Amino acid sequence: MANKTTYNMGKAEWIMLLALAVLWGSSFINLKISLQELQPFTLVFLRTSIAGLALLLWCVLSKRSLKLTLKEHIILFGMGMTSSAIPFSFFTWGQQFVNTSVASIFNGTVPFFTAIFAHFILGHSERLSANKIIGLLIGFVGILTIIGFDVITEFDVTNIAQLSLICATFFYAISGIYNRLWVSDSLNNTVISTYCLLWSGLVTGFIAIYFEGLPTLDYSHNIWLSITILSLLSTALAYVILFKLLKRAGPSNTSLSTFIIPIFAIAIGVILLGESLEVNEIIGVVLILVGVGFIQNLQKRLAKLF
């Protein structure tokens, strides 16, 4: 089991955090574009496979050792399931029925689950403080505001899609805790990313072929462009940064990226796709961001940085 007790959140870590937010924030529009011609599980399969193979090639060219023990492979298989295969599948399926802005807003709920899991699993180092409890309550109200308080009487496919997005964030949070507990600091970040994505590609490939058939690969140029950007930048490069940041800053600090992602993704959705937010969605995103701010004690963090 990995031993990780001290973390740093200096300027270098903030730069990585912002880079991660930009890479993931841009993924929503590329997911939306790709879904015009691809079915969701096939898209996840192509995304993880292309990203994993690209990183594998980079490991070979840079002469990184790819030898792992059976135990390490099992651990990275689990990491691949919780960090990409499962949440990507939930998120991609859900984004068929919601716009990019709403999808990015729900992505911002990761710190809520991280705070809860960290309290019960990681013990004294990540206890729920008064600030975190207030943040959780505010964020929960924000989620309900977006979904709509009449959901019980008027439940539809959009609400199912919203719940699918929340399930994805649940597993993103689990993956951060999983990484802290089980993934060794001695493993290279690129190697970790490579195997996680290759395992994800293998599993989602079976699922995609079973439910959706073999990919035709006969997609238009703009779809392939979106898939390529999604795979190489928003997945391969982003995961190398992610695992490096998890080692240096810890899961709670890393989940702070989801505070920034909705701001960036909403701007892209409005400018490039002409999307707009309903009043309840605007109120909801404000509440979620305020909740994340409380959980992460954002004011004190920024004061220390500057």
PADOFI-379817 format. One record per residue: x, y, z of N, C-alpha, C in turn. Coordinates in steps of 0.2 Angstrom, whole numbers, padded with zeros to 4 digits, always signed. Last residue first. Layout:
XYZXYZXYZ
...
***
This chain:
-0003+0169-0016-0001+0176-0018+0002+0180-0012
-0005+0157-0009-0002+0157-0015+0001+0164-0017
-0012+0161+0003-0005+0158+0003-0002+0158-0003
-0024+0165-0004-0020+0170+0000-0013+0167+0001
-0029+0153-0009-0027+0158-0013-0022+0164-0010
-0032+0146+0003-0027+0144-0002-0024+0149-0006
-0041+0154+0009-0035+0154+0012-0030+0151+0008
-0052+0153-0001-0049+0159+0001-0042+0159+0004
-0055+0139-0001-0052+0142-0006-0049+0149-0005
-0058+0127+0006-0055+0133+0010-0052+0137+0005
-0065+0117+0000-0057+0118-0002-0054+0123+0002
-0078+0119+0004-0074+0112+0005-0067+0113+0005
-0080+0132+0000-0080+0130+0007-0076+0124+0008
-0080+0130-0014-0075+0135-0011-0075+0134-0004
-0090+0121-0016-0083+0118-0017-0078+0123-0014
-0101+0130-0014-0100+0124-0010-0092+0121-0010
-0099+0139-0024-0098+0141-0017-0097+0135-0013
-0102+0130-0035-0095+0133-0034-0094+0136-0027
-0115+0127-0032-0110+0121-0032-0103+0124-0031
-0121+0139-0033-0121+0136-0027-0116+0130-0026
-0119+0142-0047-0116+0146-0042-0116+0143-0035
-0126+0131-0052-0119+0131-0053-0115+0136-0048
-0139+0135-0048-0136+0129-0046-0129+0129-0047
-0141+0147-0055-0142+0147-0048-0138+0141-0045
-0141+0142-0068-0136+0147-0066-0136+0147-0058
-0151+0133-0068-0145+0130-0069-0139+0135-0067
-0162+0141-0066-0161+0136-0061-0154+0133-0062
-0162+0148-0078-0161+0152-0072-0159+0147-0067
-0152+0139-0091-0158+0141-0088-0157+0144-0081
-0139+0144-0102-0141+0141-0096-0148+0144-0093
-0136+0140-0119-0138+0145-0114-0140+0141-0108
-0125+0138-0133-0129+0135-0128-0131+0141-0123
-0117+0139-0145-0123+0144-0144-0128+0141-0138
-0105+0133-0146-0111+0129-0148-0117+0133-0147
-0095+0143-0143-0095+0139-0149-0101+0135-0151
-0100+0151-0132-0097+0154-0138-0097+0150-0144
-0106+0141-0123-0109+0147-0125-0107+0150-0131
-0096+0131-0122-0102+0130-0124-0106+0135-0127
-0085+0139-0117-0084+0136-0123-0091+0134-0126
-0090+0143-0104-0088+0148-0109-0088+0145-0116
-0092+0130-0099-0098+0134-0100-0096+0140-0105
-0078+0127-0097-0083+0123-0102-0089+0127-0103
-0074+0136-0088-0070+0136-0094-0075+0132-0099
-0082+0133-0077-0081+0140-0079-0079+0140-0086
-0080+0119-0074-0087+0122-0077-0086+0129-0080
-0066+0119-0070-0068+0116-0076-0075+0119-0079
-0064+0124-0057-0062+0128-0063-0065+0126-0070
-0067+0114-0049-0070+0121-0048-0069+0125-0054
-0060+0104-0053-0067+0103-0055-0071+0110-0053
-0048+0105-0047-0049+0107-0054-0056+0107-0056
-0049+0100-0034-0051+0107-0035-0051+0109-0042
-0044+0088-0034-0052+0088-0036-0054+0096-0036
-0032+0090-0029-0033+0089-0036-0040+0090-0038
-0034+0091-0015-0032+0097-0019-0033+0096-0026
-0039+0078-0013-0043+0083-0011-0041+0090-0015
-0028+0069-0017-0034+0069-0020-0038+0075-0019
-0011+0077-0018-0016+0074-0015-0023+0074-0018
+0000+0084-0024-0005+0088-0020-0010+0084-0017
+0009+0074-0029+0011+0080-0026+0006+0084-0022
+0000+0064-0034+0006+0062-0030+0009+0068-0026
-0009+0071-0042-0011+0067-0036-0005+0065-0031
+0000+0076-0052-0003+0080-0047-0006+0077-0041
+0003+0064-0059+0008+0068-0056+0006+0073-0050
-0010+0061-0063-0006+0056-0058+0000+0060-0055
-0013+0072-0071-0017+0070-0066-0013+0066-0061
-0003+0072-0081-0003+0078-0077-0007+0076-0070
-0007+0060-0087+0000+0061-0085+0000+0066-0080
-0020+0064-0091-0019+0059-0086-0012+0058-0083
-0018+0074-0101-0022+0075-0095-0020+0070-0089
-0012+0066-0111-0009+0071-0108-0012+0073-0101
-0024+0057-0114-0017+0055-0113-0013+0060-0109
-0036+0066-0113-0035+0060-0110-0028+0058-0108
-0035+0078-0120-0040+0078-0114-0039+0071-0110
-0025+0074-0130-0024+0080-0126-0028+0079-0119
-0029+0062-0136-0022+0064-0135-0021+0069-0130
-0043+0061-0136-0039+0056-0134-0032+0058-0132
-0048+0074-0140-0051+0071-0134-0046+0065-0132
-0041+0075-0153-0040+0080-0147-0042+0077-0141
-0047+0064-0159-0040+0064-0158-0038+0069-0153
-0061+0067-0159-0059+0061-0156-0051+0061-0154
-0060+0078-0167-0063+0079-0160-0061+0073-0156
-0056+0073-0179-0052+0078-0176-0054+0079-0169
-0066+0064-0182-0060+0061-0181-0055+0066-0177
-0076+0074-0185-0077+0069-0179-0070+0066-0177
-0071+0080-0196-0072+0084-0190-0073+0079-0184
-0071+0070-0205-0065+0072-0203-0066+0076-0197
-0083+0056-0201-0081+0062-0205-0075+0065-0202
-0079+0038-0201-0082+0045-0198-0079+0051-0202
-0078+0024-0200-0080+0028-0206-0083+0034-0204
-0077+0015-0190-0071+0020-0191-0072+0024-0198
-0086+0006-0185-0085+0006-0193-0079+0010-0195
-0084-0005-0172-0083+0002-0174-0082+0002-0182
-0095-0019-0169-0088-0017-0171-0088-0009-0174
-0108-0016-0157-0105-0019-0163-0098-0016-0164
-0114-0012-0145-0115-0008-0151-0112-0010-0157
-0112-0022-0136-0119-0018-0136-0120-0014-0142
-0100-0028-0139-0106-0032-0137-0112-0029-0138
-0091-0018-0141-0093-0023-0147-0099-0027-0145
-0091-0011-0129-0094-0008-0135-0096-0013-0140
-0086-0021-0120-0093-0019-0119-0096-0015-0125
-0073-0023-0126-0078-0029-0125-0085-0026-0125
-0069-0010-0124-0069-0012-0131-0074-0018-0131
-0068-0008-0110-0073-0004-0114-0074-0007-0121
-0057-0016-0108-0063-0018-0105-0069-0014-0109
-0047-0010-0116-0048-0017-0116-0055-0019-0114
-0046+0003-0111-0048+0002-0118-0050-0005-0119
-0042+0001-0098-0049+0004-0099-0051+0002-0106
-0029-0004-0100-0034-0008-0097-0041-0006-0098
-0024+0008-0106-0024+0002-0110-0029-0003-0107
-0026+0017-0095-0029+0018-0101-0030+0012-0105
-0017+0011-0085-0024+0013-0084-0028+0013-0090
-0005+0011-0093-0008+0005-0091-0015+0006-0089
-0002+0025-0094-0002+0020-0100-0006+0014-0098
-0002+0030-0081-0007+0032-0086-0008+0027-0092
+0010+0023-0076+0003+0023-0073-0003+0024-0078
+0019+0029-0085+0018+0022-0085+0011+0020-0082
+0019+0042-0081+0017+0040-0088+0015+0033-0089
+0023+0041-0068+0017+0044-0070+0014+0042-0076
+0031+0027-0062+0032+0033-0066+0024+0035-0068
+0031+0022-0045+0029+0021-0052+0029+0027-0056
+0033+0026-0032+0039+0024-0036+0037+0022-0043
+0021+0028-0025+0024+0034-0028+0030+0032-0032
+0008+0016-0029+0015+0017-0026+0018+0024-0030
-0009+0015-0026-0004+0016-0031+0003+0019-0028
-0017+0015-0014-0014+0009-0017-0009+0010-0022
-0022+0027-0009-0021+0021-0004-0016+0016-0007
-0022+0036-0019-0018+0038-0013-0017+0032-0009
-0030+0030-0028-0024+0031-0030-0019+0033-0024
-0042+0030-0021-0039+0023-0023-0032+0024-0024
-0045+0043-0021-0044+0040-0014-0040+0033-0016
-0047+0045-0034-0042+0049-0031-0040+0046-0024
-0058+0036-0037-0051+0035-0040-0046+0039-0037
-0069+0042-0031-0066+0035-0028-0059+0034-0031
-0071+0053-0039-0069+0054-0032-0066+0047-0029
-0075+0046-0051-0069+0050-0051-0066+0052-0044
-0087+0040-0046-0081+0036-0047-0074+0040-0048
-0095+0052-0044-0094+0047-0039-0087+0043-0040
-0095+0056-0057-0091+0060-0052-0090+0056-0046
-0104+0046-0063-0097+0047-0065-0093+0051-0060
-0115+0049-0056-0112+0043-0055-0105+0043-0057
-0118+0061-0061-0117+0061-0054-0113+0054-0053
-0122+0057-0074-0116+0061-0073-0114+0061-0066
-0133+0050-0071-0128+0046-0074-0121+0050-0073
-0142+0060-0067-0139+0055-0062-0133+0051-0065
-0143+0066-0080-0140+0069-0074-0138+0065-0069
-0150+0055-0086-0144+0057-0089-0140+0061-0083
-0162+0055-0079-0158+0049-0079-0151+0051-0081
-0166+0068-0083-0165+0067-0076-0160+0061-0075
-0169+0065-0096-0164+0070-0094-0162+0070-0087
-0179+0056-0096-0173+0054-0098-0167+0059-0096
-0188+0061-0081-0188+0059-0088-0181+0057-0089
-0200+0064-0068-0194+0061-0070-0194+0059-0077
-0210+0072-0061-0209+0073-0068-0202+0070-0070
-0210+0070-0048-0217+0069-0051-0216+0069-0059
-0197+0072-0044-0201+0066-0042-0207+0065-0046
-0193+0084-0049-0190+0078-0052-0194+0072-0050
-0195+0097-0044-0201+0093-0046-0199+0086-0050
-0183+0103-0042-0187+0100-0036-0193+0096-0038
-0170+0100-0053-0177+0102-0052-0180+0099-0046
-0156+0099-0056-0161+0094-0058-0168+0096-0058
-0152+0112-0050-0151+0110-0057-0156+0105-0059
-0156+0110-0036-0158+0116-0040-0158+0115-0048
-0149+0099-0033-0156+0099-0033-0159+0104-0037
-0136+0105-0033-0137+0099-0037-0145+0099-0038
-0137+0115-0023-0136+0117-0030-0137+0111-0035
-0139+0107-0012-0144+0111-0014-0143+0113-0021
-0126+0102-0012-0132+0097-0012-0138+0101-0015
-0118+0113-0009-0118+0110-0015-0124+0105-0017
-0122+0116+0004-0124+0121-0001-0123+0117-0008
-0118+0104+0011-0125+0106+0011-0127+0111+0005
-0104+0105+0008-0108+0099+0006-0115+0101+0005
-0101+0117+0015-0100+0116+0008-0104+0110+0005
-0103+0113+0028-0107+0118+0025-0107+0118+0018
-0093+0103+0029-0100+0101+0030-0105+0107+0027
-0082+0111+0027-0083+0106+0022-0091+0104+0023
-0082+0119+0039-0082+0122+0032-0084+0117+0027
-0081+0110+0049-0087+0114+0048-0088+0117+0041
-0073+0096+0041-0073+0101+0046-0080+0105+0045
-0069+0079+0040-0074+0084+0038-0074+0089+0043
-0052+0074+0039-0058+0075+0042-0063+0080+0040
-0040+0069+0033-0045+0072+0029-0052+0072+0032
-0032+0063+0043-0029+0068+0038-0034+0072+0034
-0039+0054+0050-0038+0060+0053-0035+0065+0048
-0046+0045+0036-0045+0046+0043-0043+0053+0045
-0049+0040+0024-0042+0042+0025-0041+0044+0032
-0063+0036+0025-0058+0031+0022-0051+0033+0025
-0071+0046+0029-0072+0040+0032-0067+0035+0030
-0065+0058+0022-0067+0058+0029-0067+0051+0032
-0065+0054+0009-0059+0055+0013-0060+0055+0020
-0078+0053+0006-0074+0047+0006-0068+0048+0010
-0082+0067+0007-0085+0062+0011-0081+0056+0011
-0073+0073-0002-0073+0075+0005-0076+0070+0009
-0077+0067-0014-0070+0066-0012-0070+0068-0004
-0090+0072-0016-0089+0065-0014-0082+0064-0012
-0086+0086-0018-0091+0084-0013-0090+0076-0011
-0078+0086-0029-0075+0087-0022-0080+0085-0016
-0087+0083-0040-0082+0078-0038-0079+0080-0031
-0095+0092-0045-0097+0089-0039-0092+0084-0036
-0092+0097-0058-0089+0100-0052-0091+0098-0045
-0099+0089-0066-0092+0087-0065-0089+0091-0059
-0110+0097-0067-0111+0091-0063-0104+0088-0062
-0105+0107-0076-0107+0109-0069-0108+0103-0065
-0103+0100-0088-0097+0102-0084-0099+0104-0077
-0116+0097-0091-0112+0091-0090-0106+0094-0086
-0121+0110-0094-0124+0106-0088-0119+0100-0086
-0113+0113-0105-0113+0117-0099-0115+0113-0093
-0117+0104-0115-0110+0103-0112-0109+0107-0106
-0133+0097-0111-0128+0101-0115-0122+0101-0111
-0139+0080-0111-0138+0086-0108-0133+0090-0112
-0139+0068-0118-0146+0071-0116-0145+0077-0113
-0126+0063-0120-0131+0063-0125-0137+0067-0124
-0120+0063-0107-0120+0069-0111-0124+0069-0118
-0122+0050-0103-0126+0055-0100-0126+0062-0104
-0112+0043-0109-0119+0041-0110-0124+0047-0108
-0101+0049-0104-0102+0050-0111-0109+0048-0113
-0102+0046-0090-0102+0053-0093-0104+0054-0100
-0101+0032-0090-0107+0036-0087-0108+0043-0090
-0089+0030-0096-0095+0027-0099-0101+0031-0096
-0080+0037-0088-0081+0039-0095-0087+0037-0098
-0081+0030-0076-0084+0036-0076-0085+0039-0083
-0076+0017-0080-0083+0017-0078-0085+0025-0078
-0063+0020-0086-0068+0016-0090-0075+0017-0087
-0056+0030-0077-0058+0031-0084-0064+0027-0086
-0055+0027-0063-0053+0034-0066-0055+0035-0073
-0059+0014-0061-0062+0019-0057-0060+0026-0060
-0051+0006-0070-0059+0006-0070-0062+0012-0067
-0038+0010-0067-0041+0011-0074-0048+0011-0074
-0037+0005-0055-0036+0012-0056-0039+0014-0062
-0038-0009-0057-0043-0006-0053-0043+0002-0054
-0026-0010-0065-0032-0012-0068-0038-0008-0064
-0017-0006-0055-0018-0002-0061-0024-0004-0065
-0018-0018-0047-0019-0012-0044-0021-0006-0050
-0013-0028-0056-0020-0028-0053-0022-0021-0051
+0000-0023-0059-0005-0024-0064-0012-0024-0062
+0005-0025-0046+0005-0019-0049+0000-0018-0055
+0004-0039-0045+0001-0035-0040+0000-0028-0043
+0013-0043-0055+0006-0045-0056+0002-0040-0051
+0025-0029-0058+0023-0036-0055+0015-0037-0057
+0030-0023-0074+0027-0022-0068+0026-0029-0065
+0040-0014-0086+0039-0020-0082+0036-0019-0076
+0043-0003-0094+0035-0005-0093+0034-0011-0089
+0054+0010-0092+0052+0003-0091+0045+0002-0090
+0056+0021-0106+0053+0020-0099+0052+0012-0098
+0061+0026-0118+0064+0020-0115+0062+0020-0107
+0054+0034-0126+0058+0037-0121+0061+0032-0116
+0048+0025-0135+0052+0030-0137+0057+0033-0132
+0039+0018-0125+0045+0015-0129+0050+0019-0131
+0031+0029-0121+0035+0025-0116+0041+0022-0119
+0025+0032-0133+0029+0037-0130+0034+0034-0124
+0017+0021-0135+0023+0023-0140+0028+0027-0137
+0009+0022-0124+0013+0016-0124+0019+0018-0129
+0002+0034-0127+0007+0034-0121+0011+0028-0121
-0005+0029-0138-0001+0034-0139+0004+0035-0133
-0013+0019-0132-0008+0017-0137-0003+0022-0138
-0021+0027-0123-0016+0022-0121-0011+0020-0125
-0028+0034-0133-0024+0038-0128-0019+0033-0125
-0034+0024-0140-0030+0029-0144-0025+0032-0139
-0042+0019-0129-0037+0015-0133-0032+0019-0137
-0050+0029-0125-0045+0026-0120-0040+0022-0124
-0058+0032-0137-0054+0037-0133-0049+0034-0128
-0063+0020-0141-0059+0024-0145-0054+0029-0141
-0072+0018-0129-0067+0013-0131-0061+0016-0136
-0080+0029-0130-0076+0028-0124-0070+0023-0126
-0086+0027-0142-0082+0033-0141-0078+0032-0135
-0093+0015-0139-0088+0015-0144-0084+0021-0143
-0102+0020-0129-0097+0015-0127-0091+0014-0132
-0110+0029-0137-0106+0031-0132-0101+0026-0130
-0108+0030-0155-0112+0028-0150-0107+0029-0143
-0105+0044-0166-0103+0038-0162-0107+0036-0157
-0109+0056-0172-0108+0050-0176-0107+0043-0172
-0111+0064-0161-0115+0065-0167-0115+0059-0172
-0101+0063-0152-0107+0059-0151-0112+0060-0157
-0092+0072-0155-0091+0065-0157-0097+0061-0157
-0097+0084-0150-0096+0083-0157-0096+0076-0159
-0097+0080-0136-0103+0082-0139-0103+0081-0147
-0083+0079-0134-0088+0073-0133-0094+0074-0137
-0079+0092-0137-0077+0086-0141-0081+0080-0140
-0085+0098-0126-0087+0100-0133-0085+0095-0138
-0078+0092-0115-0085+0092-0116-0088+0093-0123
-0064+0095-0116-0067+0088-0118-0074+0088-0119
-0061+0107-0111-0062+0107-0118-0065+0100-0120
-0059+0104-0097-0064+0108-0099-0066+0108-0106
-0047+0096-0098-0054+0093-0096-0060+0097-0098
-0038+0106-0101-0038+0100-0105-0045+0097-0104
-0041+0116-0090-0042+0117-0097-0042+0111-0102
-0038+0108-0079-0044+0111-0080-0046+0113-0087
-0024+0105-0081-0029+0100-0081-0036+0102-0082
-0019+0118-0080-0018+0115-0086-0023+0109-0087
-0022+0121-0066-0026+0125-0072-0025+0121-0078
-0014+0111-0060-0021+0111-0059-0025+0115-0065
-0001+0116-0064-0004+0109-0067-0011+0108-0066
-0002+0128-0057-0001+0128-0064-0003+0121-0067
-0002+0123-0044-0008+0127-0047-0008+0127-0054
+0010+0117-0043+0004+0113-0043-0002+0116-0045
+0018+0128-0044+0019+0123-0049+0013+0118-0049
+0015+0135-0032+0013+0138-0039+0014+0133-0044
+0009+0122-0021+0013+0129-0023+0011+0131-0030
+0004+0112-0011+0000+0116-0016+0003+0122-0018
+0010+0096-0006+0011+0103-0007+0006+0106-0012
+0008+0084+0007+0006+0086+0000+0008+0094+0000
+0011+0069+0016+0012+0076+0015+0011+0078+0008
+0007+0055+0015+0005+0059+0020+0005+0067+0020
+0007+0040+0008+0006+0047+0006+0003+0051+0011
+0011+0025+0004+0011+0029+0010+0012+0036+0008
+0003+0011-0004+0007+0017-0005+0006+0021+0002
+0004-0006+0000+0000+0000+0000+0004+0006+0000
***
